[in-house]
Amino acid sequence: MKYTTYFQSSLGMIGITESDGFITKVFFDTDMHKTPSEQKTPLLKEAEKQLTEYLSGNRKNFNLPLAAEGTEFQQTVWDALRKIPYGQTYSYKQIAEMIGKPSASRAVGMANNKNPILILTPCHRVVGADGKLVGYAAGLAVKNKLLELEQNHTND
């Protein structure tokens, strides 16, 4: 079965989808008419709890079962993204090198763009080669806030 819940966060409405015991999607929802879900599975409750703790600066790592749909290459990139330490940023080139494909920076960027599990798979920690913020599904303002949050809590 597939279940989706929404909750209001400090960054706006966040949706979480679970399918067959795995988180398959975390997304920001711009539809302000969505209301937080009343009925949530235990996994959705735990995901909301962990995301809320993260957004308040009280969690640096997630412990949730994830299952994003994507190609083998996308899966490899998303696995690499989850290895970026809290409070740090990597460039697309660094991710390409990490996965053993040093000339695949553009393909890494495309996989990063297709990440369906925002925050839990921290694509917000990927920046341009010059260190500047580039693309984020929820917008650069949200990406900047996530990076600032991590910078402010790195030494906690």
Order of alpha helices (4+ residues) and beta strands (2+ residues): beta-beta-beta-alpha-alpha-beta-alpha-alpha-beta-alpha
